């Protein structure tokens, strides 16, 4: 009997246990407005990562709306048996009001005890249904059947899909699930595989999602999954395109991607960030630039409308880890034949109970959408389908190799998607007999072979390892086909023949493959997947050309290669070897698949898994050493496993040994001696890098050294030139595992080559003269190979960086002028000094070659100089950029002209040249407006607001933020600029003492945006602002923690010397308060002042001298403190009209004059400071200065003025919570009111 909301076009009814709670209610405008408001606040709370209290409050509002003020629902719900499934049902085509009800966040429904979903006894869960329920197709006798496909398009953030697959298998176990994994990520291949299987109950798609993709120019936006095309590039797939490829509808689809349950017309959702299941880039033009349909489907509801009975999706941006944890528990419960709603509810509670805040935060995002036939269990039986276990390949390997090199455990297998795709394409095709997986030792060839075997559940897997004789091969095949009576009989009948005549193996295999192992059939008949592992054991090197097979084994391998043929059915071969080989051209029957070192992303994924093994204490203590261990592994997963996991993270290995092992590897990769650690030394000796390099020969070594010139893999156009120049062969180097192949960074369909990272460390570096000569030879051909100047808009910054470095070496002004600006811009994401160095080298090339430097290059190098603390260089470059931009009127690059002026003005603000900056900003704003760049014009107005803020015109600054900037950024959907602007509003609120609202903006508006964008600098700055407020409130420990643990590491990594100096100054503020005056003064003199002076930042210099004066005053050195304030600080702050600085300085002077009993001077300075602070509405300053000013006024016979000042001071102290001042001022007011006094005058 149903419990929930039954919605029609005009009203709704609340049912509990199938019985109405009250009369039907009209669904009116107030109801719609209320539910829309709750939904909007829910989205805001999700983005702000609000605590449970906010979501409980929303849930209680929903509960109260359901109850309608009658108080009956809670009692009636108590009588419903568990699991409590709350169904929100609407017509097949709901009205607009009906959609509002459906979209409300019912998952957070709460009563007075809290979330209903949190109660593990009641097991509350929400389902949303479109249409009137109908009977579902009867369940069959089989156990849970699941197809899992992950899509990871190139140039998008890579999900940890291996962890999700592993988690499902770990949770359910391969004895409770028939799992099929489709590795292509291609919807076309998904459809073919799905048809071959005849469908399964569950289809799980793991990928990135977008809810408002511009499917056609100017048309409505639609929800899509970001899947892969045939070569691995991104392919947006709509619900109709996806469902059209499925011959049979699954009972359940789990579209585990961001926003798959979020409609296309939803507003207020932030772009997902790092570790979220979305591409992370705004869809073509950003939100709000295309039409959306009035009531738009989500991907989930579109799939339901297309006939899928049940769909689970995410209404928001889910983190990768939360999605994986949820899937693990969902399928564990479904495997036990639970009802879908109960299984989802249990998985939801696992997230809710998670101790990791980042994962727990997503507990309420999952949504169940049902069609008329949806709901209930998705599996009822226990019968196994006629496939092998999902881990049968891995188990076969582990059984055979348990005393030898192990196959990577499922949770440690990462980063082989490209090679897996290529191998699967061959093994499923009809052009080759199989694949040769080759590459450097311990790259994971055997592990990949095992995973390939896992993917072929309809194959009998035979593994040959160690015994490569004819009988060794035959015994492996016999073990694999022992449940195939016809194959078993054939082998038994001819085993003796093969023992006596090894060459007879070929014809026996031919008869097997074309007979009982031709195709899957009855009586155990299955095709054969024969894996011959570690073939290098029987290969012999040749001075030139590939390895050859040892004479004693050549006939056997020839027999195997000759027998396997696509014409003889579906049986295939997989060989693994460190080296390619030759065998009378029979090797051509295999497609070579070279394993490259792990990418940086894959190394990090593996490192995350490895970090989960040790205790938290050990993990934290050795984090830095582990990072070095990952670096020295050079992308070799076996080496990373040894050094990072088995040494650094092992509690049985002391720190000294682990440190020595890493240090030895670092030295070894700089042409040092073999490591001293026995395990590491044995690993390195097994790789035999030095022997292989020597074996390659002089010409090939020359080619290998030439490849060390490049940071990226080089396309054939470049490697062909290098081969001609050196006489070496890339093919031979790859065959030896000394060079690796990758997809070309510009054209993923083409192949590029790079020196192996570990081999590079054993080579003699190229002399500088040789580097310059080689760079001159290749830079122009490389530019042409990557498409030339016309294709540059489609490049990524890595290409610009590579070409710029080569062009600088080659003194090529054409390429420098073309690429260097974007290259420097890319480097600004890291240490600024690196960006500055490359930029200066690029400008020097252009100057030597009498080639005008592009404005963008000058601007970016100036920015790098500013960030790295070289103020004079920044000024010179900005001025040169302005001159260059205005040459010839600047008509050629109007936007670049405006940008350089705006950036220069921003820099001048820091140097105190406010009037010049103001003029330049007006000019830049007009140029942006003329060029149609509305956002940049608003930003220029924002920089003018910075000037007003610095001058103390807070109202003027606020007016620009609210009336000019925010409307523009909101219209453009520029979430980053919106967050920045709100942060600047919070700065003013902080200054005015509204600390609670300032903190709310930091936590709920700014940080969610920056974290989703992965903007480390903005995150650090925002935390610094939070620390400012903590400091003001006296929470010095937390402020100090933020400075040391959050801010400084980011600024140091970026090489941002100015921010480093500012942060150390804020640390010195705390030290000053704690009485550590010597250390505070050291920081001011040795850390801050040198940076500010080098930058020419007048205001920061003045502030720092003022801080020094504060410390000197506290130590009793009043004369020097007074001199500093009068001679070093006051003239500067008055020149730049820094009202806050003037107020602080005059108040400091007043304090000293008061101590010197110069009451007249003290009064005038205190009065000046108070008037400024009152005008600026600075409650902290008003409270502190007002106390002393009132006392001076009272002493000078002006009690009425004193009372007026104290009353303002009391109000200010109350606002900011200065308890001790409140008591003191209150007592002063009582005293002055009780004493008779003359009227002021």
N, C-alpha and C positions, 0 to 999 in steps of 0.2 A: 504494500500500500504506500502510495507516494506521499512524501513530505516535501514541502517547498512552495514555490510561487507559480501559479498558473496564470500566464499573461495572455490577454487577448488584445485586439486592436484598441479597445476602449477602456479596459479595466484589468483588474487582477483579483485573484483569490488566494488566500493563504490556507494551505492544507497541512495537517499534521496527522500522519497515519491514515491518510485517505479521507479524513473528515475535515470539513471547513471549520476554521477557527472562528470566523465571523462572516458577516455578509460580504458579498463582492464589493470591491471599492473601485471608484473611478480613478483612472490614471490621468490626473490632471496636470496642468502646467506647474503648480507648486511642487508636485511630486517629482516631475522631470527635472526641475531646477535643483531640487535638493540632491537627487542622485547624481546629477552632473557635477554639482559642487563637491560632493564626497569623492567622486571619481577623480576630479582634478586635484583635490588635496591629497588623495592617495598617491597619485603620480609624483607630486612634489615631495611627499614624504619618502617615497622610494629613492628618488634622486638625492635627497638630503641624508639618506641612511638614518632616518629618525629612529628613536628608540621605541620599544614596544608600546609605551604609553600612548604615543600618537596613533599607532595602528589600532590599539584597543579602543581608543576614543572613536575612531572612524567606524569600527565594528559595532560599537554600542549605538551609534547614530543609526546604522542600518537596522539593527535589531529593534530599536525604538520605532522606526518607520514601519517595519513589518507588523509590529504589535499594534500600531495605530492608537496607542494610549489606553488600551483595554486591559493590559496586564495578563493576558491569557496564554500567550505563546510560550513563555518560559516553562510554565507548569506543564503544558501539553507536550513539549519536547522532552521533558524528563521521563515521560511514559513510553517513548519510542525506543524499541530495542536497537542495540548496536548491531552493525555499524549504522550510524545516523547519516543517511545520504540525503542531502538537501538539493532538490532538483528545481532549477529555474527553467520553466518550459514556456516556449512562445510558438506562435504559428510558423509554418515553413517559411513564410515571407513576413517577418515582423514589421510592425509600424515603426516609425522613428522613435516613438516613446517606448515601444517594446525593446528596441535595441538599447536604449538607455538603461532599462532594467537589467538586461542580459549582461551589459558591460560593467555594471557596478562590481566592486571588489568584494564579493560575498565570501571569499576565502578568509578574510579577516573578521568575519562575523563574531561578535563577542557579547557576552552577558556580563553580569556583575562579577563573575569569578574570573573572567579573562577570555582568551580566544577559545571558541568551541573546538577548533582544530587541535588544540593542545591536549585535550583530554584523551588519553590513550585508551580509556574504557569505553567512552561513547563513540570514538573513532568517526568523528564528523568529517564529511567531505562534500564538496559542491560539484554538481554536474549541470551543464547547460544543454538543453535539448531544443532542436528545431523540429517542429512537426509533432504529430500525434504518434505515440508509441505503437509499433507493430511487432509481430513476432520475428525474431531473428532466425537465420538459417541454423539448423541443429548443429551442435558441435560434434566433431569427429572423435575418434578413439585415440588420436595421437597426443603426445606431450607438447609442450610449448615449442613452437617453431618460429624462428626470428631471423629475418634478414637485416643485417647491419651494413649501412653504407655511409662512409664519411667523405665529404668533399673538401678539398683543401686547394683552391685555385692559387696559381702563382700570383705573387705580388699582393697577396692578402695575408693578414695575420694568421699564422698556422695554429690550428686547434690541436689539443692533445688527444686526438682521436684514438691513438693506441691505448691510452689509459682508459678510455671509455669502453673499448672492446674488452680489454683485460678485466675491468671491473665487473662487467656483465658476466663473463665466464667465471670469475672468482666467486661472485655472489650466488649464481644459479648452479654452477657446476655443470660439466659437460654430460653428466648422467641425467640431467633434468631438462635440458634444452637441446634442440637441434638448431645450431647456429650456422648461418651462412654469411660470410663476409664478402662484400663486393668492394674491391679496392680501387676501382677506376674513378669513382666520384662522378661518373658520366651517366646522365639519365638514360641515354640510349642503351648503354651496356646494362644498366639496371633493368630496363624493360626486357631485354633479351634473356638475362639470367632469371628474372622473375617468371617469364614464360616457360623457360626450360624446367623450372621447378614446379610449375603449375600453381604458383602462389603459395603463400604461407599466412598463418594467422596474424603475424605482426611484422610491420615494416618500420625500421628505426632509421631515420635520416639525421645525421649529425653534420652540421655545416654552419655557415654564416647566413643570417637572414636580414632582409630589409622589408619593412612594411609599406613603404611608399616609393617604389621604384618607378621612374618615368619610362613606361613601356613604349610610348610613342610620343614624338614631339608635340607638345601642347595638349596631349590627352591626359586622361586621369591617371593618377599613380596607382600602382597595384602592388600587392605583397608578392615577394619572390624568395626563393632559396638560391643562394649563390653556389651553383654546382660547377662542374668542370666539363669542358668540351673534350674532344678526342686527344688533344695534346696537353691538357691540363690547365688551359687558360680559363678565366672566369666565364660562367654562362648563367645569366639570370633565368630562372625557370619558374613560371607561374603555376598555380594549382592546376589549371586546365592542361598545360603542357605536361605536367608530371603525371596526372591521372590518365592522360591519353596514352602513356607508355605502359600502363599496367593492365595486362590482359585479364587479371582477376583482382577484385578489390580485397584488400586485407581487412580483417575484422577491426584492427587497430593500427593507426599510424601515429608514431611519435616523431613530430618534426622538431627536433631538439636544436633550435637555433633562436637567436634573439628575435623578439617581436613577432613570432609566428602566430600568436593569439592576439596581436594588437592590430586593430583595423587600420586601413590605409588613410582614413581621415582623422585619426587620433592626433591630438595636439599636446604639446608640452613634454614630449619624450626627448630626453637628451640623447645625443649620439653615443652609442656604446663605446667603451674604451678598451684599453689593454686587458687581455684575458677574457673578453666578452665575445659572444658568438654572433658578431656582426663585422662586416668589412671595416667599419669604423670611419669611413669617409662618407660625407653627406652625398646623397644621390644627386648627381648632375645639377648643380646650381644651388643646392641646399634646400632646406625645407621651405615650403611656402611659395615656390616659384612656378608651380604647375597646378592645374586644376585637380581638385579631389572630388569624388562623387559624393552626393549628399549623405547617403548612408552606405559606407564602404565595408566590404567583407575583410576579415583577416584571412591569412592563409588557412588557418584551421577551419573557419566556417566555410570558406570556399571548397575545401576538400569534403566537408560534410555535405554540402550542396551537390557535390559531384558524385555522391553515392558511397563515401567511406562511412561506415557505421559509427566509428568512434575515432577521435583525434585528440591527442595531447600536445599542447604547445605552450609557449612561454609568453605571457603578457608583459613584456618588458625586456630589459637587457640582462640576460643571465650570465654569470661567470662560468668559465669552463669547468672549474672544480665543482661548483654546485650542480651543474648539469650532469656531470659524471657520477657524483654521489647519489643524486636522485635516481638516475637510470639504474644504478646498481641495486638499490633497494626495491625499485618498482618491479624489475624483472625477477628478483628473488621471490617477491610475493606472487607475481603472476605465475611463476613456475610451480607454486604450491596450489594453483587452480583457484585463487581468490577472485572475487568480483573485482572488476576494473576500478570502481570507485574506492573500494576498500584498499586495494593495492596502492593506488595513488595517494590516498590519505595516509597510509603507513609510511610511504616514502617521504611525504611532506613532513611528517612528524620527525623523521630522522634528520631532515635538514633543520627543523626548528630546534632540535636538541643538540645540534652540532656546536662544538666549543669554539670553532673558528668563526669569528664575526663576519668575515667576508662571505663565507659560504652560507651561514645562517640567514644573512640578510635577504636571500632570494627564496625563502621557504614558501612564500605566498604567491609566487609568480606563475606557477604551473596552472594550466586551465584544461579541464575536460570538456570537449564539445561532442555532443551526440546527435546523430540523426534518428529517424523513427525507429530503426532496428538496433541502435547502439546501446551499450551498457551490459552489465552482467559479466560473467567470466568470459575470457577469450580462449580458454583451453579447458578441456574436461578429462582427457585421457592420459595415459601413461606410456602408450606404445611409442617406441622409437621408430623414426623413419629409416628407410633403407639407405642410410649414408654412414660413412665413417664418422667417428667423433670429430668435433671441431678442433681438437688438438692431436689428431692421430699422427700427423707428420712430426710434430714436436716430440711426442712420446716415443716414436720410433727412433728418432735421433738420440734422445736421452738414454733409451735402453741400450743402444749400441755404443754410445760414446761416454758413458758415465765415468769411465776411467781415463778419459782423454780430455781434449779441449771441450768445454761445455757449450751447449747452445744457450743463448741468452734466454732467461726467463721472460715470460710474456710481458711482465711489467717493466722490463728493462730493454725491450725491443723498440727502438724509435728510429725515425729519420730515413726510412727506406722506401718512401712512397713512390718516388720516381722510378727506382729500379724495379719495385714490385709491379708497377703498371706496365713497364716495358716487358718484363718477363711473362706476366699474365697474358699480354697481347699475343706473344709468340706461342705460348703453350696452348692457348685457345684457338690459334689460327691454324692454317694449313700450308704454311710456306717452309717451316723448319721442323726438324725432328726434335728440337729442344733448345735449351739455352746453356751457355757457358758463363757462370758467374765468376768473375775474376777480379783481382785487386790485391792490394797489400795485405799482409797477414793481420789477423784479428780485426778486420773491418766488419765482420759479421756475415760472411758468405754462407757459412753453414746455418746460421740463424735464419737468414733469408730463405734458404732452401727449405728449411723446416716450415716456415710460414707459408711458402708456396704450396707445400704438401698439405698443410691445413686447409687451404682454400679449395682443394679438390676432394671433396667428401665422397665423390663417386669413383675414386681411383684407388687401386691397390698400391701402396707405397713400399718400394724396396730401396734400402739404403746400403750402398757398398762403401766400406771404410776400412782401410788397412790391408785387406786381402783382395788384390786386383787380378787374381787368376780367374780362369774360366769357371772353375768350380766355386770360387768365392762369389762371383757374380750370380751363378746359377742358384747357390744356396740362398742368397738374399732374395732372389725372385721367388724361389719356392716358398720361403717364409711368408712373403707378401700375398701369395695366391692360394694359401692352404685351404681357404674356404670356397675355392672354385674347383669343383671335382674334375672338370674336364682339363683344366690347366695342370692340376696336381697329377693326374694320370699321365699326361703327356711328358711332364718332367721326370716322373718315376721311370717311365719306359725308356728314356734316352739319357738318363744321368750317367750311366756307365760309358756311353759313347762319348760324351763330353769329357769325362775323366781321361779316357784313352786318347781322344783326338780333340784338343781344345778348340780347333778351328770349327768343329761341329756346332759350337755355341751359336754361331750366327743363324744357322738354319733352324735350330730349335727355337730361337727367339722369333724368327720370322713366322714360324707356325703358330707360336703362342699369340703373337700380336695380331695376326690375321685371322686367328681362330677364337679360342675362348676368352682372349683379352681384347677383342676388337672393339666392343662397346659394352656399356652397362646392360645387363639383361637378367634373366632369372638364374636360379641355382648358383648364386655367388659370382656370376660373371661380371667383371669390372675391368676397365682398361688399366694399364700399368703405368705408374710414374716411377721411373727408375732414377735414383739419385746416386751419383758417384762422387763421393766427397773427398776433399783434400788430394786432388789429382796430382798436385806438385810432387807428391811422394814418388811418382814414377816418371817424372820429367827430368830431362837433362839439358843443361844450357848449351847454346851454340854461340860461337864468337860473333856471328852475324845472324840476324833473323830470330824467329821465335824458338822457344824450347822444343825439343823433340821427345817423343815417348820412348822410354827405355826399351831396348830390343826385346827383352823377355816379355814385356806387357803389351807391346804394340799390336800383335795379332788379336789379343783379346779385345782391346779397345776398338780396333778396326771392325771386329765382328759385331760389337754392340752398335757402333755408329752406322754400320751398313744395314743392320736389321731394322732400326727404328726409322719409320717413314710415315708422314701424314696419310699416305695412301693406304696404309695398313691399319687404319682405325684411329682411335683417340689416345693411344698410348704415347707418352712423351718422355724425353730425357732431361735431366738437370745435372750438370757437372759443375763442381766448384774447384777452383784452382787459383793459386797466387799468380800464375802466369798463363798467358795464351800459349798455344802449342800448334804444331803442324803434324799432320799424319796423312800424307798422300791425298791432300785436299778433302779428306773426310770431315775435317773440322769445320768445313764450310756448311755442313748440315746443321750446325749449331749457330744460333744468334748470340754473339758476344754481348754480355751485359756487364759493364765495369762498375764496381762499387767505388764511389768516391768517398773521401772523408766526410764525416757528419757536418752539416751546416751549423752555423752558430746557433740557430733556433733549435736544432735537434740536440746539440750539446747541452743547451740550457734545459731542455725537457728531460734529458737523461740525468743532469745534475739535480733537478728537482726530485726525481725518484730516489737518487742516491742520498740526498739530504734527509729523506724520510726514514732511513734505516737507523742511524745512530740516535742516541738520546739527545734531548734538546740542549743539555749542558755541553756535550761534546760537539754538537753541531755548531753552537754559537762560538765556542772556544777556538774552533779550527776553521771558521768560515773563510778567513783570508787565505789560509793555506790551501783550502779546497778550491778556491777560485784560481790560484796558481796551478794547481794540479790539472784542472780542466784546460787551462791555457797550454800547458806543455803536452797534453795529449794530442794536439794537432788534429782533432776530429777523429782520432782512432778510438772507437768505443771500447775495445779491449784494453787499451792503455789507460783510458779514463776509468774503467772498472778497477784496474789494478791500483793505480796511484791514488785516485780520489776515494773510491769506496773501500778497497781492501787494505789500504795503508792509512790514508789521512783520517778516514771516518771509522777506523777500527779501534775499539777500546783496548784491544790486546796489543796495539802498536803504540809505543810511547811517542810523545811529541818530537823528541830529538830525532828518532829514526825517520818519522814521516817528513819532517823538515829537510833532513839530509837527502832523502829520496827525491823530493821535488827539486831541491837545489842542484842535485847531480843531473837530473834530466834537463834542467835549464842550461846547465853548462854543456851537456852533451849536444844539445841542439844549437850550440854556438861553437861547434867543432871541438868540443872538449873530450875528455876521456870517458870510457864506459862508466856507468853508475856503479857505486860500491855496494848498494843494496843487492842482495843475492837475487831476489825475485825480479826486481827491475832490470838488473843486468841480464838475467836469463831471457826476459822478454825482449830486450833490445838486441841481444845476440840472435834471437830467433828471427827477428825482422831482417837481419843481415843487410842493413842499408849500405854499409861501406862496401861489402862484397858485391852487391848488386850494382852500385855505382861503378865500381871497377870493371865489372863484367860488361857494362854497357859499352865501354870503349870511348876513345878520345873524342870522336865527332859527336857522339850522343851526349857526352858530358858537357861539351861546349853548348849544345842546344839546351840542355837542362839548366845550365847556368844562365843562359840568355832568358829563359822563362822566369827567373827570379826577379827580373826587372819589373814585372807586372803584379799589380794587386788583384786583378780580376782574371778569370780565364779568357784566353785569347782565341778569337775566331780563326778559321782556316786561312783567311787572307793574310793574317800576320804570321801564323805558324809556318805557312808555306814559304814565306820570305826567310824566316829564321832557318828553316831546313835547308834552303838553298845556300844560305850564308855559311852554315856550320857543317853541312854534310850529314847531320843527324836526322833521326826519324822520330816523330812524335808517336807513331804507332808502336815502335819498339820500346820507347820509354813507358808507354801505357801498358804494354805487354809485360814489362818487368815490375810494374807497380810503382815506378818512380815519378810518373806523371799521371794525372787524373783527368777524366773527361766530365764535363758539365754541360747543361744547356747554355747556349750563348745568352749573355745578359740582355742583349738587344733583341735577338730573334730566338725564342725558346725552341723553335723547330730545328735549329742548327746546333752543331756540337762545337764546343770550345775546349781548350786544354790549358792546364795549369800544372806547375811543379808541385809534387806532393809536399805537404807542409813539413813532415818529418824529414824527408829527404833533403829539403832545402837547407835545413840546419846543419847538414854534413858537407855542404859545398863551399868551396872558396868563393867569397863574394867577388862580384865584378868590380874592377877598378872604376873610378869616376869617369875617366876618359872613355872607357868602353861603354859605360852606361849612356853617356851623352851621344856617342856615335850610334849605338843601337836605337836610342830614342828618336834620333833624326831620321833613321831608316823607316821606322814603323809608324810614327805618329800620324802622318797623312793617310797612309793606307788604312790604319785603324779607324780614323774618322770616316773615311769612305765606307768601310765595311759596316759601320754602325749607322749608316744612312746619310751621313753628311749634314751640313747646316740645315737643310730643309726639314730633316726629321727630328731636330733637337727638341721641339715641344713635346714629343712623345717619350723622351728619355727620362731616366731617373738620375738622381744626382751622382750616383756611383760612376756613371760613365763620364760626366763632366770632371769629376775628381781624377779619374785615371788619365784622361786626356790632358788635363792641366799639368799634372805631375810630369808626364812625358814631354809636353811642350816646353815646360820650364827647363828640363834637362837639354832639350834639343834647340833651345833659343828660337822657337817657332812662334812669331807674334800673331799669326793668323788664328791658330788654335787657342792661344792664350786669350786673345780678345774675345773669342767665341764662347769659351767654356769657363774661364776663371771666376767670373762673378758668381755663378751658381755653385762652383766648387767651394769657394770660400764660405758661401752661405751654408752649405752642407756641413762644413767643419765647425761652424759656430754652434752646432748642437753638442759639441764636445769642448775640450780645452781651447779657450780663445787664442792662446799663444800659438797653437798650431795653425789656426786659421790666419792669424796675423802673419806668421812666417811665410806661408805659401802665398798669401796675397802680396806681400812685399816682393817676393821673388818674381811673381807674375808681372807686377808693375815695372820692376827693373828690366825684365825682358822687353816689355813694350817701349820703355824709355830708350834702351840701347838700340832698338830697331826703329826708333823715331815713329812709333805707331801710337795714335791717341788712345789713352786708356778709357774704356767704357765707363760711363757714369755709375752703373750698377757695381762694377768692380771697385771703384774708388769708395763708394758708399759702404759696401760690405767690409772692406778692409778697414775703413775708418771705424765702423762699428766694432770690429774685432780689436782694434787698438783701444777703443774706449773701455770695452769689457775687461781687457787684460791689464788696464791701468796705465796705458801710455797716452796721457792727455795731449801732449804736444804733437805727437804723430797724428792723433785723431783730428786735432784742429787743422793741421796742414792738409790732411786728406779730405776733410769736409770742404775746406775752402777750395781745394783743387777740383773737387767734384762739382761744386757750385759754379765755378768758372767754366768747367767743361760743359755743364748742362746749359749754361746761358750763351755759349758760343753759337753764333748764328741764330740767336733768339730762342734756342732750345726747342724749335718747332719739331725736330725729328723725334724727340722722346719726351712729350709733354708730361706723361705720368711719372717717368723716371726723374725728370726735372723737379716735379713737385715733391716726390718722395725724398730726394736728397736735401731739399730745402727744409722739409718737415723734420727729418732726422737731425739735421744740423741745428735747427731751433731747439729740439729736445735736448741736445747736448749742451747748447748755450745756457739753457735753464740751469743745469747743474753747475755751471761756471759763474752764475750770478748775472749774466748779461741778459736781463729780463726784457728790457726794451727792444733790443735787437731781435731777440727770440720772438717777441710779440709781433713785430713787423713781418718777420719771415713766416710766421704761422698764418697771418692774414693772407699773405701772398700764396702760400701753399693751398690754403682752403679754397681760394678763388680758382686756382689752377685745377684742383681736384674736381670742383663743381663743373667747370667748363668741360673737363674730360669725361664727365658722367660717372665719376667714381664717388658715389654717395657715401659709402662707408668710410673711405679715407678722408673725405671732407669732414665728416662727423668726428673722426679721430683727431683731425687738426684742431677742431673746436675743443676737443677734450684736453689737448695739450695746453690750450689757452686757459682752460679751467685749472690746470696744474699751476699756472702762474698766479691766478687769482687765489688759489689755496695757499700758495707760498706767501702771498701778500696779506693773508688773513681775511680775504673777502670770501668767507665760507658760503654766504648766501648766493653770491654770483657763481661760484663753482658748482653749488648744488643745482642751480637753475640750468646750467649747461648740461649737467649729467642727466637730469630728469627730463628736460624739455627738448634737448637737441640730440644727445647721443642715444639714449635708450630707445626712443621711438624709431630711429633709423636702424639700429642693430636688430630690434625685434622684427621690423618689417623685412629685413634681409635674412632673418633666421640665423644670425651670427651669435651662436651661444657663447663662444669664447669672449667676444667683446662685451656681451651683456654681463658676463661674470666679472670681467675686469672693471667695468663701469660701476657695478654694484659694490665692488671692493673699494673703489675710490669714494663712493658715498659712505661706506662704512668707516673710512679714514676720518671723515668729518664727524660722524656720529661718535667715534672714539674720542676725538679731541673735545667734543662737547659733553663728554661724560656719559653718553648713552651706550654703555659697554655691553649690555645684554643684547641690544639690537645689532650692534656691530659684530658680536660673536655669532649671533644667529646667521647673519649674512655670510660670515666666513665659513661656517660649518655647513649651512644648508644650501647656499647659492654658489659660492665659489669653488670650494673643494670638490664637490661632486663633478663639476664640469672639468676641472683641471685633471682630476684623477682619471676620468673616462678618456680624456685626450692624451693622457700619458705625459703631460707637460710638467716635468720635474721642477723646472725653475719656478713656475707659477705656484706649484704646490708648496715649495720651500718658502717663497715670499709670503704666502697666505698664512702658513704656520708661524712665520716670524711676526706677523701682525697679531695673531692669537697670543703669542708670547708677550707682545707689548701690553695687551690687556691684562694678562695674568700678572705681569710685573706691576702694573698700576694697582692691581687689587692685592698686592703683597704676596702673591704666590711665586716667590723667587725660585724655589726648587724646580717647579714645572717649567718656568720660563727658561731657566738655565739648561734643563734637559732638552727642550726644543732647540735652543741655540746650538748645543753640542751635537745632538743625535740626529736632528732633522735638517737644519739649515746648512751648517758648515760642510757636511759631506757632499751635498749637491753643488754648492758654490765652488768647492775645491775641485770637484770633477770637471766642472765647466770652465775652470780657470778664471772665474769672475772675481777679480781682485777687489773691486769696489765693494761688492756685496760681502766678501770675506771680511774686509776692514770694518764695514758697518756692523756685522754680526759680532765681531770681537769687541767693538765699542759697546754694544749692548751687554755683552758679558762683563765688560769693565764696569758698567753701571751697577750691576749686581754686586760685584766685588767692592765697589765704593760704598754701597749701602751696608755691606757686611764688615766694613772697616779694614779691608785689605787694600790700603791706599797705595802701597808700593807697587803691587802688581797692576792695579788700575792705571797708575801713572805710566808704568812700563808699556802697557798696551797702547795708551794714547800716543806716547812719543815714538815707539818703535814699530807699531803695527799700523795705526790709523794715519797719523800725519804724513808719513812718507807716501802713502798711496794717494791721499787727497791732494797733496802738493804736486805729485806727478801728473794727476788728472787736471789740476787747476780748478778743483771744485771748491769755490770760495765759501759757499755756505757750510759745507762739511768741515772745512778747516776751521771756520769760526766756531761752529758748534763744539768741535773737539777741544779747542782752546778754552771755551767756556766750561767744558767738563773738567779740564785740568785745573781751572780756577776754582771750581767747586771743591775739588779734592784738596787743593792747597788751603782753601778757606777752612775746611774741616780740620786740617792739621794745625791751624792757627797762624799760617803764613799769610796774614791779611794784606800786607803791603803788596806782595807779588801778585796775589789774586786780584787786587784792585787794579794794578797796572795792566794785567792781561785783559781784564774786562774793558778797561777804558781805551787801551791802545791797540789791541789785537782783535777784539770781538765787536765792540760797538760800532766802529767805523764801517766794518764790512756789512753788518746786518742793516745799518741805516742806508748804506749805498744801494743794496739790493731790495730795500723796503721790505725786509723780512720782519713782519710785525711780531710773530712769536719769538723770534730771536731778540728783537728789541726789548720785548717785555721780560724775557728771561734775564737778559743782561742788566737792564736797569734795576730789576729786583735784586740781582746779585750785588750790584753796587750799593743799593739801599741797605742790604744786610750788613755790609762791611762798614758803611758810614754810621749805621746804628751802633755797631760795636765800638766805633771810634768816638761815639757820643756827638757826632755831627748831625744833630737831629733835623736841621733845616734841609741838608742835602739828602738825608735818608727819606724825609717826607716827600720831597719833590720827585725823587726817583721811584719810590713806592707808589705814589699817586699815578705817575706815568705808566708804570707797569700794570696797575689795577685797571686803569681806563682802557688800555689795549685789550687786556684779558676779558673785561666786561663786554667790550665791543665784539670780540671774537666768540663770546659765549663759552669760555673755557672754564668749566666749573672747578677743575682741580687747581688751576692757578688762582681763580677767584677766592677759593676757600683758604689757601695757604697765605697768599699775599694780604687778603682782607683782614686777617687776624692782627698782623703787625701794623698795617696801615691804620686800622681803627684805634689801636693803642696810641699811635703817634698823633692822630687827630684829637683824641681825648686829652692827651697830655698837653697839646697845644691850645686847649680851650675850645674845642669844637665838638662838643658831645653829640649834637644832632647829626653832624656829618659822620661821626664815629658810629652812631647807632645805624645809620643808613648803610654804611659799609658792612657792619657786622651782620645785619639782616640778610644782605646779599651773600655774604660769606657763609652764613649758616645754611641758607637754601642750597648753595653749591655743595657744601660739605655733606649735607643730607643726600643730595642726588648721587654723589659718588661713594657714599658710605664711609667717610672719614670719621670714625667713631670718636676718637680722642679729640679731634677739632670740634665736633659737635658739642661735646661736653664743655670744652673750654670757652667756645663762643657763647654758649647759652649762659654760662656763669658771668661772662663779661656783660652781657645784655642785662642780666638781673641786677648786677652791681650798678650799672649806669642808670637804670630806671629807679633804683632805690635812693640814689644820691641826688640832693638838690643841686641844680647847676644853672648857670646863666644860659640864655639863648646864644647860639653861635653868632658870632659877629665880631 
